[in-house]
Amino acid sequence: MTDETPTVAFETVSESTIRERFEELNYVADDRLVTTVYLALQLGRPLLVEGPPGSGKTELGKVLAEGFETELIRLQCYEGLTAENALYEWNYTKQLLAVQSNEGRVGATGAAEGGATDSDALDASNAPDALNLQNAPDTTDGSGSDAERPRSVFDDEFLLERPLLRALTAGEDRSPVLLIDEIDRADEAFEAFLLELLSDYQVSIPELGTVSAENPPIVVLTSNRTRGLSDALKRRCLYLHVEPPSFETEYEIVSRKVPELDAAIAAEVCAVVERLREESFLKRPGVAETLDWARAVAALRADGSSGSLSADEIERTIGCLLKEVEDVERVDASLLKRLRDAAAAARERTDAPDP
């Protein structure tokens, strides 16, 4: 993005503006994707993007944030992810220091009453429930001044925001983009926890109450479909399924993302990947793997060589495309010949000149 690019509010954005921003950032998007993103922004609905790994799902969230010059807040999901990991936690060290310095007090007993000190109570419990100042005794001189009372250690000063809470509080001037990546890796319990946030853009914190977003975030969820998602979550989202791109689309992506690669070789790269996807591999290459391979080929041809891809060159760099040993072992002389034939025919499918 350049300094001359105007900032556009999400609610006033048009399909043409979205397409322009995608173009500026070399993100190739078809009309269906642009329209779905536009509707998600206009309706204020989360966008659930499903598809095979490496198909550009995560990149969509990044491009939205960069294209509209707003903050990207990313939550990477994994098995065992809990609400506490994703939402907030208390800074227990800071709370303890506040108690020990007599800037905050805990419990209903204290040294003034001949009982255990506040810090003793905190050390003994080692739990957030011990840091409750609602019933803390008044140890001031009786003036009743609020400024002289020990402050609660359950206020914003002691709160550590994690991605979900950050997304609700960050949008004072402009809605951030909240990218919840690979939601299918998280447990069903965490998926259920998200329902309140996705419906009302609010969460409940027992010690503070309900926290609502002043400017709701733009939410993009991605899924590799390793498991089915609940109907309740899907109802709260607009849905977009992305497939591996066609040869023409992938050629355009490679040409934009790896401009240092000769156009004719870029066509051959895309043709080889297209042919590989026809094989029954455990893990077929996605767009991410195509770009990795294109950059690898460009690095090997830094001397300016523009000759066609050879079978040996394909075999030596196959690790950029195939990431399972069983798949790599299937690349024999017969398959290499078919890949080489696909590469040789690729130049006729584009405007790329022959070497």
Beta strands, then each sheet from edge to edge (+ up, - down):
strand 1: 47-50
strand 2: 72-76
strand 3: 88-90
strand 4: 159-161
strand 5: 177-181
strand 6: 202-205
strand 7: 209-212
strand 8: 218-223
strand 9: 238-241
sheet 1: 2+ 5+ 8+ 1+ 9+
sheet 2: 3+ 4-
sheet 3: 6+ 7-
end
